C-alpha cells in the first residue's frame, strides 16, 4: 500500500518538529551557555566571553524590519537604561547579515548590538534554528545568562509585546537572589 504524498509530508514535518524540540531541550537552566563569536551591525566581533561579570540578554528573532521583531527590538531599546542599571547587555541575534542589521538599527535607533548569525551556528547551538517552507530562521526565544556565563532563564514562548519588561523583572529578581546568596 502506498502512502499519499500528504501523509509523507506530514510525517516529515512532525519529525522535523521533534528534532527541533529535542535540540531546544539541550539548553537547560543552570548549565553553561554555549559560546559564540559573531559580528554586529558595524563589523565588531562579540563573544559571550566578552560579557563575563555582567548579565546578558541574548534574544533570537526571525527577521529584521518585520512587525514582531521591530516591536521586540524597540521595547528593549526603550528600556535600555534599566538594563544598563542592572548590569545587563542586550544582544539581538538573527540570520540577517550585518548590512541588514545596520539598516534596522539605524532606522529604529537601536543602542545595542545586533549579531549576524548568517550561518546559523549560534542558533543551532542554542536550539532555536528552524525551517519553514524551505527558509531557515531563528525562532523568537530569549536566554538570560548570568555574569558567570550560566543560563539563568529561557523564554521559549515570547510575545514581543511586553517581553522586555518581563525579562527586566526576572533579571531584577534573579540579581537580588544572587546578591542575597553571595552574602556571608
Contact map, one row per residue, 1 for C-alpha under 8 A:
1110000000000000000000000000000000000000000000000000000000000000000000000000000000000000000000000000000000000000000000000000000000000000000000000000000000000000000000000000000000000000
1111000000000000000000000000000000000000000000000000000000000000000000000000000000000000000000000000000000000000000000000000000000000000000000000000000000000000000000000000000000000000
1111101100000000000000000000000000000000000000000000000000000000000000000000000000000000000000000000000000000000000000000000000000000000000000000000000000000000000000000000000000000000
0111111100000000000000000000000000000000000000000000000000000000000000000000000000000000000000000000000000000000000000000000000000000000000000000000000000000000000000000000000000000000
0011111110000000000000000000000000000000000000000000000000000000000000000000000000000000000000000000000000000000000000000000000000000000000000000000000000000000000000000000000000000000
0001111111000000000000000000000000000000000000000000000000000000000000000000000000000000000000000000000000000000000000000000000000000000000000000000000000000000000000000000000000000000
0011111111100000000000000000000000000000000000000000000000000000000000000000000000000000000000000000000000000000000000000000000000000000000000000000000000000000000000000000000000000000
0011111111110000000000000000000000000000000000000000000000000000000000000000000000000000000000000000000000000000000000000000000000000000000000000000000000000000000000000000000000000000
0000111111111000000000000000000000000000000000000000000000000000000000000000000000000000000000000000000000000000000000000000000000000000000000000000000000000000000000000000000000000000
0000011111111100000000000000000000000000000000000000000000000000000000000000000000000000000000000000000000000000000000000000000000000000000000000000000000000000000000000000000000000000
0000001111111110000000000000000000000000000000000000000000000000000000000000000000000000000000000000000000000000000000000000000000000000000000000000000000000000000000000000000000000000
0000000111111111000000000000000000000000000000000000000000000000000000000000000000000000000000000000000000000000000000000000000000000000000000000000000000000000000000000000000000000000
0000000011111111100000000000000000000000000000000000000000000000000000000000000000000000000000000000000000000000000000000000000000000000000000000000000000000000000000000000000000000000
0000000001111111110000000000000000000000000000000000000000000000000000000000000000000000000000000000000000000000000000000000000000000000000000000000000000000000000000000000000000000000
0000000000111111111000000000000000000000000000000000000000000000000000000000000000000000000000000000000000000000000000000000000000000000000000000000000000000000000000000000000000000000
0000000000011111111100000000000000000000000000000000000000000000000000000000000000000000000000000000000000000000000000000000000000000000000000000000000000000000000000000000000000000000
0000000000001111111110000000000000000000000000000000000000000000000000000000000000000000000000000000000000000000000000000000000000000000000000000000000000000000000000000000000000000000
0000000000000111111111000000000000000000000000000000000000000000000000000000000000000000000000000000000000000000000000000000000000000000000000000000000000000000000000000000000000000000
0000000000000011111111100000000000000000000000000000000000000000000000000000000000000000000000000000000000000000000000000000000000000000000000000000000000000000000000000000000000000000
0000000000000001111111110000000000000000000000000000000000000000000000000000000000000000000000000000000000000000000000000000001111000000000000000000000000000000000000000000000000000000
0000000000000000111111111000000000000000000000000000000000000000000000000000000000000000000000000000000000000000000000000000001000000000000000000000000000000000000000000000000000000000
0000000000000000011111111100000000000000000000000000000000000000000000000000000000000000000000000000000000000000000000000000000000000000000000000000000000000000000000000000000000000000
0000000000000000001111111110000000000000000000000000000000000000000000000000000000000000000000000000000000000000000000000000011100000000000000000000000000000000000000000000000000000000
0000000000000000000111111110000000000000000000000000000000000000000000000000000000000000000000000000000000000000000000000000011100000000000000000000000000000000000000000000000000000000
0000000000000000000011111111000000000000000000000000000000000000000000000000000000000000000000000000000000000000000000000000001000000000000000000000000000000000000000000000000000000000
0000000000000000000001111111000000000000000000000000000000000000000000000000000000000000000000000000000000000000000000000000011000000000000000000000000000000000000000000000000000000000
0000000000000000000000111111101010000000000000000000000000000000000000000000000000000000000000000000000000000000000000000000011000000000000000000000001000000000000000000000000000000000
0000000000000000000000001111111000000000000000000000000000000000000000000000000000000000000000000000000000000000000000000000000000000000000000000000001001000000000000000000000000000000
0000000000000000000000000011111000000000000000000000000000000000000000000000000000000000000000000000000000000000000000000000000000000000000000000000011111000000000000000000000000000000
0000000000000000000000000001111100000000000000000000000000000000000000000000000000000000000000000000000000000000000000000000000000000000000000000000011100000000000000000000000000000000
0000000000000000000000000011111110000000000000000000000000000000000000000000000000000000000000000000000000000000000000000000000000000000000000000000011000000000000000000000000000000000
0000000000000000000000000000011111000000000000000000000000000000000000000000000000000000000000000000000000000000000000000000000000000000000000000000111000000000000000000000000000000000
0000000000000000000000000010001111100000000000000000000000000000000000000000000000000000000000000000000000000000000000000000000000000000000000001000111000000000000000000000000000000000
0000000000000000000000000000000111110000000000000000000000000000000000000000000000000000000000000000000000000000000000000100110000000000000000000000000000000000000000000000000000000000
0000000000000000000000000000000011111000000000111000000000000000000000000000000000000000000000000000000000000000000000000000000000000000000000000000000000000000000000000000000000000000
0000000000000000000000000000000001111100000001110000000000000000000000000000000000000000000000000000000000000000000000000100000000000000000000000000000000000000000000000000000000000000
0000000000000000000000000000000000111110000011110000000000000000000000000000000000000000000000000000000000000000000000000000000000000000000000000000000000000000000000000000000000000000
0000000000000000000000000000000000011111000011100000000000000000000000000000000000000000000000000000000000000000001110000000000000000000000000000000000000000000000000000000000000000000
0000000000000000000000000000000000001111111111000000000000000000000000000000000000000000000000000100000000000000001110000000000000000000000000000000000000000000000000000000000000000000
0000000000000000000000000000000000000111111111000000000000000000000000000000000000000000000000000100100000000000111100000000000000000000000000000000000000000000000000000000000000000000
0000000000000000000000000000000000000011111100000000000000000000000000000000000000000000000000001111110010000000111100000000000000000000000000000000000000000000000000000000000000000000
0000000000000000000000000000000000000011111100000000000000000000000000000000000000000000000000000100010000000000000000000000000000000000000000000000000000000000000000000000000000000000
0000000000000000000000000000000000000011111110000000000000000000000000000000000000000000000000000100000000000000000000000000000000000000000000000000000000000000000000000000000000000000
0000000000000000000000000000000000000011111111000000000000000000000000000000000000000000000000000000000000000000000000000000000000000000000000000000000000000000000000000000000000000000
0000000000000000000000000000000000001111001111100000000000000000000000000000000000000000000000000000000000000000000000000000000000000000000000000000000000000000000000000000000000000000
0000000000000000000000000000000000011111000111110100000000000000000000000000000000000000000000000000000000000000001000000000000000000000000000000000000000000000000000000000000000000000
0000000000000000000000000000000000111100000011111110000000000000000000000000000000000000000000000000000000000000000000000000000000000000000000000000000000000000000000000000000000000000
0000000000000000000000000000000000111000000001111111000000000000000000000000000000000000000000000000000000000000000000000000000000000000000000000000100000000000000000000000000000000000
0000000000000000000000000000000000100000000000111111000000000000000000000000000000000000000000000000000000000000000000000000000000000000000000000000100000000000000000000000000000000000
0000000000000000000000000000000000000000000001111111000000000000000000000000000000000000000000000000000000000000000000000000000000000000000000000000000000000000000000000000000000000000
0000000000000000000000000000000000000000000000111111111100000000000000000000000000000000100000000000000000000000000000000000000000000000000000000010000000000000000000000000000000000000
0000000000000000000000000000000000000000000000011111111000000000000000000000000000000000000000000000000000000000000000000000000000000000000000000011100000000000000000000000000000000000
0000000000000000000000000000000000000000000000000011111000000000000000000000000000000000000000000000000000000000000000000000000000000000000000000111000000000000000000000000000000000000
0000000000000000000000000000000000000000000000000011111100000000000000000000000000000011100000000000000000000000000000000000000000000000000000000111000000000000000000000000000000000000
0000000000000000000000000000000000000000000000000011111110000000000000000000000000000111100000000000000000000000000000000000000000000000000000011110000000000000000000000000000000000000
0000000000000000000000000000000000000000000000000010011111000000000000000000000000000001111000000000000000000000000000000000000000000000000000111110000000000000000000000000000000000000
0000000000000000000000000000000000000000000000000000001111100000000000000000000000000001111000000000000000000000000000000000000000000000000001111000000000000000000000000000000000000000
0000000000000000000000000000000000000000000000000000000111110000000000000000000000000000011110000000000000000000000000000000000000000000000001111000000000000000000000000000000000000000
0000000000000000000000000000000000000000000000000000000011111000000000000000000000000000011110000000000000000000000000000000000000000000000111100000000000000000000000000000000000000000
0000000000000000000000000000000000000000000000000000000001111100000000000000000000000000000111000000000000000000000000000010000100000000011111000000000000000000000000000000000000000000
0000000000000000000000000000000000000000000000000000000000111110000010000000000000000000000111000000000000000000000000000000000000000000011110000000000000000000000000000000000000000000
0000000000000000000000000000000000000000000000000000000000011111000010000000000000000000000001100000000000000000000000000000000000000000111100000000000000000000000000000000000000000000
0000000000000000000000000000000000000000000000000000000000001111110010000000000000000000000001110000000000000000000000000000000000000000100000000000000000000000000000000000000000000000
0000000000000000000000000000000000000000000000000000000000000111110011000000000000000000000001010001100100000000000000000000000000000000000000000000000000000000000000000000000000000000
0000000000000000000000000000000000000000000000000000000000000011111011000000000000000000000000000000000100000000000000000000000000000000000000000000000000000000000000000000000000000000
0000000000000000000000000000000000000000000000000000000000000011111111000000000000000000000000000000000000000000000000000000000000000000000000000000000000000000000000000000000000000000
0000000000000000000000000000000000000000000000000000000000000000111111100000000000000000000000000000000000000000000000000000000000000000000000000000000000000000000000000000000000000000
0000000000000000000000000000000000000000000000000000000000000000011111110000000000000000000000000000000000000000000000000000000000000000000000000000000000000001100000000000000000000000
0000000000000000000000000000000000000000000000000000000000001111111111111000000000000000000000000000000000000000000000000000000000000000000000000000000000000001000000000000000000000000
0000000000000000000000000000000000000000000000000000000000000001111111111100000000000000000000000000000000000000000000000000000000000000000000000000000000000000000000000000000000000000
0000000000000000000000000000000000000000000000000000000000000000001111111110000000000000000000000000000000000000000000000000000000000000000000000000000000000001100000000000000000000000
0000000000000000000000000000000000000000000000000000000000000000000111111111000000000000000000000000000000000000000000000000000000000000000000000000000000000001111100000000000000000000
0000000000000000000000000000000000000000000000000000000000000000000011111111100000000000000100000000000000000100000000000000000000000000000000000000000000000000000000000000000000000000
0000000000000000000000000000000000000000000000000000000000000000000001111111110000000000000000000000000000010100000000000000000000000000000000000000000000000000000000000000000000000000
0000000000000000000000000000000000000000000000000000000000000000000000111111111000000000000000000000000000000000000000000000000000000000000000000000000000000000111100000000000000000000
0000000000000000000000000000000000000000000000000000000000000000000000011111111100000000010000000000000000000000000000000000000000000000000000000000000000000000000100000000000000000000
0000000000000000000000000000000000000000000000000000000000000000000000001111111100000000000000000000000000001111000000000000000000000000000000000000000000000000000000000000000000000000
0000000000000000000000000000000000000000000000000000000000000000000000000111111110000000000000000000000000000000000000000000000000000000000000000000000000000000000000000000000000000000
0000000000000000000000000000000000000000000000000000000000000000000000000011111111100000000000000000000000000000000000000000000000000000000000000000000000000000000110000000000000000000
0000000000000000000000000000000000000000000000000000000000000000000000000001111111110000000000000000000000000010000000000000000000000000000000000000000000000000000000000000000000000000
0000000000000000000000000000000000000000000000000000000000000000000000000000011111111000000000000000000000000000000000000000000000000000000000000000000000000000000000000000000000000000
0000000000000000000000000000000000000000000000000000000000000000000000000000001111111100000000000000000000000000000000000000000000000000000000000000000000000000000000010000000000000000
0000000000000000000000000000000000000000000000000000000000000000000000000000001111111111110000000000000000000000000000000000000000000000000000000000000000000000000000010000000000000000
0000000000000000000000000000000000000000000000000000000000000000000000000000000111111111100000000000000000000000000000000000000000000000000000000000000000000000000000000000000000000000
0000000000000000000000000000000000000000000000000000000000000000000000000000000011111111000000000000000000000000000000000000000000000000000000000000000000000000000000000000000000000000
0000000000000000000000000000000000000000000000000000001000000000000000000000000001111111000000000000000000000000000000000000000000000000000000000000000000000000000000000011000000000000
0000000000000000000000000000000000000000000000000000011000000000000000000000000000111111100000000000000000000000000000000000000000000000000000000000000000000000000000000000000000000000
0000000000000000000000000000000000000000000000000000011110000000000000000000000000111111110000000000000000000000000000000000000000000000000000000000000000000000000000000000000000000000
0000000000000000000000000000000000000000000000000010011110000000000000000000000000110011111000000000000000000001000000000000000000000000000000000000000000000000000000000000000000000000
0000000000000000000000000000000000000000000000000000000111100000000000000001000000100001111100000000000000000001100000000000000000000000000000000000000000000000000000000000000000000000
0000000000000000000000000000000000000000000000000000000111100000000000000000000000000000111110000000000000000001111000000000000000000000000000000000000000000000000000000000000000000000
0000000000000000000000000000000000000000000000000000000001111000000000001000000000000000011111000000000000000001111000000000000000000000000000000000000000000000000000000000000000000000
0000000000000000000000000000000000000000000000000000000001111000000000000000000000000000001111100000000000000000011110000000000000000000000000000000000000000000000000000000000000000000
0000000000000000000000000000000000000000000000000000000000011111000000000000000000000000000111110000000000000000011111000000000000000000110000000000000000000000000000000000000000000000
0000000000000000000000000000000000000000000000000000000000000110000000000000000000000000000011111000000000000000000111110000000000000000110000000000000000000000000000000000000000000000
0000000000000000000000000000000000000000000000000000000000000011000000000000000000000000000001111101100000000000000111000000000000000000000000000000000000000000000000000000000000000000
0000000000000000000000000000000000000000100000000000000000000000000000000000000000000000000000111111100000000000000111000000000000000000000000000000000000000000000000000000000000000000
0000000000000000000000000000000000000011111000000000000000000000000000000000000000000000000000011111110000000000001100000000000000000000000000000000000000000000000000000000000000000000
0000000000000000000000000000000000000000100000000000000000000000000000000000000000000000000000001111111000000000000000000000000000000000000000000000000000000000000000000000000000000000
0000000000000000000000000000000000000000100000000000000000000001000000000000000000000000000000011111111100000000000000000000000000000000000000000000000000000000000000000000000000000000
0000000000000000000000000000000000000001100000000000000000000001000000000000000000000000000000011111111110000000011100000000000000000000000000000000000000000000000000000000000000000000
0000000000000000000000000000000000000000110000000000000000000000000000000000000000000000000000000111111111000000000000000000000000000000000000000000000000000000000000000000000000000000
0000000000000000000000000000000000000000000000000000000000000000000000000000000000000000000000000011111111100000000000000000000000000000000000000000000000000000000000000000000000000000
0000000000000000000000000000000000000000000000000000000000000001100000000000000000000000000000000001111111110100000000000000000000000000000000000000000000000000000000000000000000000000
0000000000000000000000000000000000000000100000000000000000000000000000000000000000000000000000000000111111111110010000000000000000000000000000000000000000000000000000000000000000000000
0000000000000000000000000000000000000000000000000000000000000000000000000000000000000000000000000000011111111100000000000000000000000000000000000000000000000000000000000000000000000000
0000000000000000000000000000000000000000000000000000000000000000000000000000000000000000000000000000001111111000000000000000000000000000000000000000000000000000000000000000000000000000
0000000000000000000000000000000000000000000000000000000000000000000000000100000000000000000000000000000111111100000000000000000000000000000000000000000000000000000000000000000000000000
0000000000000000000000000000000000000000000000000000000000000000000000000000100000000000000000000000000011111110000000000000000000000000000000000000000000000000000000000000000000000000
0000000000000000000000000000000000000000000000000000000000000000000000001100100000000000000000000000000111011111100000000000000000000000000000000000000000000000000000000000000000000000
0000000000000000000000000000000000000000000000000000000000000000000000000000100100000000000000000000000010001111100000000000000000000000000000000000000000000000000000000000000000000000
0000000000000000000000000000000000000000000000000000000000000000000000000000100000000000111100000000000000000111110000000000000000000000000000000000000000000000000000000000000000000000
0000000000000000000000000000000000000001100000000000000000000000000000000000000000000000011100000000000000000111111000000000000000000000000000000000000000000000000000000000000000000000
0000000000000000000000000000000000000001100000000000000000000000000000000000000000000000001111000000100010000001111100000000000000000000000000000000000000000000000000000000000000000000
0000000000000000000000000000000000000111100001000000000000000000000000000000000000000000001111000100100000000000111110000000000000000000000000000000000000000000000000000000000000000000
0000000000000000000000000000000000000111100000000000000000000000000000000000000000000000000011111100100000000000011111000000000000000000000000000000000000000000000000000000000000000000
0000000000000000000000000000000000000110000000000000000000000000000000000000000000000000000011111000000000000000001111111110000000000000000000000000000000000000000000000000000000000000
0000000000000000000000000000000000000000000000000000000000000000000000000000000000000000000001111000000000000000000111110000000000000000000000000000000000000000000000000000000000000000
0000000000000000000000000000000000000000000000000000000000000000000000000000000000000000000000100000000000000000000011111000000000000000000000000000000000000000000000000000000000000000
0000000000000000000000000000000000000000000000000000000000000000000000000000000000000000000000100000000000000000000011111111000010000000110000000000000000000000000000000000000000000000
0000000000000000000000000000000000000000000000000000000000000000000000000000000000000000000000000000000000000000000010111111100000000000000000000000000000000000000000000000000000000000
0000000000000000000000000000000001010000000000000000000000000000000000000000000000000000000000000000000000000000000010011111110000000000000000000000000000000000000000000000000000000000
0000000000000000000000000000000000000000000000000000000000010000000000000000000000000000000000000000000000000000000010011111111110000000010000000000000000000000000000000000000000000000
0000000000000000000000000000000000000000000000000000000000000000000000000000000000000000000000000000000000000000000000011111111110000000000000000000000000000000000000000000000000000000
0000000000000000000000000000000001000000000000000000000000000000000000000000000000000000000000000000000000000000000000001111111100000000000000000000000000000000000000000000000000000000
0000000000000000000000110110000001000000000000000000000000000000000000000000000000000000000000000000000000000000000000000111111110000000000000000000000000000000000000000000000000000000
0000000000000000000110111110000000000000000000000000000000000000000000000000000000000000000000000000000000000000000000000011111110000000000000000000000000000000000000000000000000000000
0000000000000000000100110000000000000000000000000000000000010000000000000000000000000000000000000000000000000000000000000011111111000000011110000000000000000000000000000000000000000000
0000000000000000000100000000000000000000000000000000000000000000000000000000000000000000000000000000000000000000000000010011011111100001111000000000000000000000000000000000000000000000
0000000000000000000100000000000000000000000000000000000000000000000000000000000000000000000000000000000000000000000000000000000111110001111000000000000000000000000000000000000000000000
0000000000000000000000000000000000000000000000000000000000000000000000000000000000000000000000000000000000000000000000000000000011111111100000000000000000000000000000000000000000000000
0000000000000000000000000000000000000000000000000000000000000000000000000000000000000000000000000000000000000000000000000000000001111111000000000000000000000000000000000000000000000000
0000000000000000000000000000000000000000000000000000000000000000000000000000000000000000000000000000000000000000000000000000000000111110000000000000000000000000000000000000000000000000
0000000000000000000000000000000000000000000000000000000000000000000000000000000000000000000000000000000000000000000000000000000000111111000000000000000000000000000000000000000000000000
0000000000000000000000000000000000000000000000000000000000000000000000000000000000000000000000000000000000000000000000000000000000111111100000000000000000000000000000000000000000000000
0000000000000000000000000000000000000000000000000000000000000000000000000000000000000000000000000000000000000000000000000000000011110111110000000000000000000000000000000000000000000000
0000000000000000000000000000000000000000000000000000000000000110000000000000000000000000000001100000000000000000000000010000000011100011111000000000000000000000000000000000000000000000
0000000000000000000000000000000000000000000000000000000000011100000000000000000000000000000001100000000000000000000000010010000111000001111100000000000000000000000000000000000000000000
0000000000000000000000000000000000000000000000000000000000011100000000000000000000000000000000000000000000000000000000000000000111000000111110000000000000000000000000000000000000000000
0000000000000000000000000000000000000000000000000000000000111100000000000000000000000000000000000000000000000000000000000000000100000000011111000000000000011100000000000000000000000000
0000000000000000000000000000000000000000000000000000000000111000000000000000000000000000000000000000000000000000000000000000000100000000001111100000000001111100000000000000000000000000
0000000000000000000000000000000000000000000000000000000011110000000000000000000000000000000000000000000000000000000000000000000000000000000111110000000001110100000000000000000000000000
0000000000000000000000000000000000000000000000000000000111100000000000000000000000000000000000000000000000000000000000000000000000000000000011111000001111100000000000000000000000000000
0000000000000000000000000000000000000000000000000000001111000000000000000000000000000000000000000000000000000000000000000000000000000000000001111100001111000000000000100010000000000000
0000000000000000000000000000000010000000000000000000001111000000000000000000000000000000000000000000000000000000000000000000000000000000000000111111111110000000000000000000000000000000
0000000000000000000000000000000000000000000000000000111100000000000000000000000000000000000000000000000000000000000000000000000000000000000000011111111100000000000000000000000000000000
0000000000000000000000000000000000000000000000000011111100000000000000000000000000000000000000000000000000000000000000000000000000000000000000001111110000000000000000000000000000000000
0000000000000000000000000000000000000000000000000001110000000000000000000000000000000000000000000000000000000000000000000000000000000000000000001111110000000000000000000000000000000000
0000000000000000000000000000000110000000000000011001000000000000000000000000000000000000000000000000000000000000000000000000000000000000000000001111111000000000000000000000000000000000
0000000000000000000000000000111110000000000000000000000000000000000000000000000000000000000000000000000000000000000000000000000000000000000000001111111100000000000000000000000000000000
0000000000000000000000000011111110000000000000000000000000000000000000000000000000000000000000000000000000000000000000000000000000000000000000111100111111000000000000000000000000000000
0000000000000000000000000000110000000000000000000000000000000000000000000000000000000000000000000000000000000000000000000000000000000000000000111100011111000000000000000000010000000000
0000000000000000000000000000100000000000000000000000000000000000000000000000000000000000000000000000000000000000000000000000000000000000000000111000001111100000000000000000000000000000
0000000000000000000000000001100000000000000000000000000000000000000000000000000000000000000000000000000000000000000000000000000000000000000011110000001111110000000000000000000000000000
0000000000000000000000000000000000000000000000000000000000000000000000000000000000000000000000000000000000000000000000000000000000000000000011100000000011111100000000000000000000000000
0000000000000000000000000000000000000000000000000000000000000000000000000000000000000000000000000000000000000000000000000000000000000000000111000000000001111100000000000000000000000000
0000000000000000000000000000000000000000000000000000000000000000000000000000000000000000000000000000000000000000000000000000000000000000000110000000000000111110000000000000000000000000
0000000000000000000000000000000000000000000000000000000000000000000000000000000000000000000000000000000000000000000000000000000000000000000111000000000000111111001000000000000000000000
0000000000000000000000000000000000000000000000000000000000000000000000000000000000000000000000000000000000000000000000000000000000000000000000000000000000001111111000000000000000000000
0000000000000000000000000000000000000000000000000000000000000000000110110000000000000000000000000000000000000000000000000000000000000000000000000000000000000111111100000000000000000000
0000000000000000000000000000000000000000000000000000000000000000000100110010000000000000000000000000000000000000000000000000000000000000000000000000000000000011111100000000000000000000
0000000000000000000000000000000000000000000000000000000000000000000000010010000000000000000000000000000000000000000000000000000000000000000000000000000000000011111111000000000000000000
0000000000000000000000000000000000000000000000000000000000000000000000010010000000000000000000000000000000000000000000000000000000000000000000000000000000000111111111100000000000000000
0000000000000000000000000000000000000000000000000000000000000000000000010011001000000000000000000000000000000000000000000000000000000000000000000000000000000001111111110000000000000000
0000000000000000000000000000000000000000000000000000000000000000000000000000001000000000000000000000000000000000000000000000000000000000000000000000000000000000011111111000000000000000
0000000000000000000000000000000000000000000000000000000000000000000000000000000000000000000000000000000000000000000000000000000000000000000000000000000000000000011111111100000000000000
0000000000000000000000000000000000000000000000000000000000000000000000000000000000000000000000000000000000000000000000000000000000000000000000010000000000000000001111111110000000000000
0000000000000000000000000000000000000000000000000000000000000000000000000000000001100000000000000000000000000000000000000000000000000000000000000000000000000000000111111111000000000000
0000000000000000000000000000000000000000000000000000000000000000000000000000000000000000000000000000000000000000000000000000000000000000000000000000000000000000000011111111100000000000
0000000000000000000000000000000000000000000000000000000000000000000000000000000000000000000000000000000000000000000000000000000000000000000000000000000000000000000001111111110000000000
0000000000000000000000000000000000000000000000000000000000000000000000000000000000000100000000000000000000000000000000000000000000000000000000010000000000000000000000111111111000000000
0000000000000000000000000000000000000000000000000000000000000000000000000000000000000100000000000000000000000000000000000000000000000000000000000000000000000000000000011111111100000000
0000000000000000000000000000000000000000000000000000000000000000000000000000000000000000000000000000000000000000000000000000000000000000000000000000000000000000000000001111111110000000
0000000000000000000000000000000000000000000000000000000000000000000000000000000000000000000000000000000000000000000000000000000000000000000000000000000100000000000000000111111111000000
0000000000000000000000000000000000000000000000000000000000000000000000000000000000000000000000000000000000000000000000000000000000000000000000000000000000000000000000000011111111100000
0000000000000000000000000000000000000000000000000000000000000000000000000000000000000000000000000000000000000000000000000000000000000000000000000000000000000000000000000001111111110000
0000000000000000000000000000000000000000000000000000000000000000000000000000000000000000000000000000000000000000000000000000000000000000000000000000000000000000000000000000111111111000
0000000000000000000000000000000000000000000000000000000000000000000000000000000000000000000000000000000000000000000000000000000000000000000000000000000000000000000000000000011111111100
0000000000000000000000000000000000000000000000000000000000000000000000000000000000000000000000000000000000000000000000000000000000000000000000000000000000000000000000000000001111111110
0000000000000000000000000000000000000000000000000000000000000000000000000000000000000000000000000000000000000000000000000000000000000000000000000000000000000000000000000000000111111110
0000000000000000000000000000000000000000000000000000000000000000000000000000000000000000000000000000000000000000000000000000000000000000000000000000000000000000000000000000000011111111
0000000000000000000000000000000000000000000000000000000000000000000000000000000000000000000000000000000000000000000000000000000000000000000000000000000000000000000000000000000001111111
0000000000000000000000000000000000000000000000000000000000000000000000000000000000000000000000000000000000000000000000000000000000000000000000000000000000000000000000000000000000111111
0000000000000000000000000000000000000000000000000000000000000000000000000000000000000000000000000000000000000000000000000000000000000000000000000000000000000000000000000000000000001111
